[in-house]
């Protein structure tokens, strides 16, 4: 699954266009490398989001194409 879609489905970012803009601006790292929105997310990847002054690091546990609000929290583990 594309990185921008994963960020939206997992509810780490509210909208896919915002996720796409974060990736284009270089604010998203996957496995400590700047990642583009088209990056294919895999299980055990580490994602780091830099939004304003906050940094959020998560580890991907599941890749689901659609997730309910309750299931979205099971798609990653906070680091």
Secondary structure, 3 states (H helix, E strand, C coil): CEHHHHHHHCCCCCCHHHHHHHHHCCCEEECCEECCCCCECCCCCEEEEEECCEEEEEEECCCCCCCCHHHHHHHEEEC
